[in-house]
């Protein structure tokens, strides 16, 4: 019985870790695409998780809202902070470089 509980907890931990990695990869793609569209330099080629909180999905299930930050430079000598919020794989908030021309972020 104890082994079964341990296996369930390990499975839940792996599922959480896997979902976190998928969200980080999605955030990285959104940040990189936003910087490219705005014509600015994406610094450090990474995003950093800065927040995690539960939210209620439309289906009634609980999900996680993850907040990420990234750095970008307009002229190569400055440093600005961008922030994005994902609910699952859906982008719900973005603060950062603005595209010079309208384009779709993937």
N, C-alpha and C positions, 0 to 999 in steps of 0.2 A: 504494500500500500504506500509506504514512504517513497519507494522508487518511482511509482506512478506519479505521485505529486511532484517529485523532483523533475521528472521528464516533462510534465505539463508546464511547470515554471520555466524550465529551460527552453521549451518551444515558444512560450510567450516572449521571453527575453530575445530570442532569435528573431521573431516576427517584428518586434519593436525596433531592433537594431537594423533589420533589413529595410523597414519603412523609413527609418531615419536616413539611411544612406541614399535611398531613392529620392527623398525630399532634398537632400543636399546636392545631389547631381542635377536635379531639376532647377534648384536655385542657382547653381553655377551656370547652367545654360542660359537662364533668364538674365542674370547679371552680365554675362559675356555678350549676349545679343544686344542688350540695352546699351552697353558701352560702344559696341561696334556701330549701332544705328545712330548714336549721338556723335560719333567721331572723336571719342575720348579714349584715353589709355586705361585699360583694366589692370589695376595693380595687384600684385601677389598671386594672380591667377587662382584665387580661391574665395570661398565664402565662409563665414563663421557663424555658427548657430549661436544666437543670443537670447532666444526665448522659446518656451514650449508651454502651451496651455491647452486644456481640453475645451472642446466646443461641441455643441449638439448639431449633428448633421440633419438634413431635411428628412432623412429616413427615421430619425429618432435615436439612432446609435450615437455613441460618443466617438469623436475623432480628435485628432491633434492639430492645433494651429502652431506652425513653426515659424519663427522669425529669424532671418539671416541678415548679416551685414557684409558689405564688400567695400573696397576702396577703389577710387578712380582718380585720374589726373586729367585736367583740361589741357595744360600746356607742358607737362612733364616736370614741372618744378613745384607744383602744389599737390595737395592730397585732400580729397573729399570723401565723405562717407555716404554710401547708398544703403538703403534698407528695403527688404521685401518680405512679405508675409504670404505663406502658403497654407492653405487648408487642403490637406491631402496633396494632390498635384496641381491644384487650382490656385493661380495667383490672385490674391484679394487686395493687396496693397503694395504700392511701390513708391519709393522716394529715391531719386538719383538723377543721373544724366537724362536730359530730354533730347529726343531725336530732333535733328535739324529739319528733317523732312518726315512727314507721316509715313510710318511703316508698321507692319504687324510684328509683335514680339511672339516668339514661339515658346 
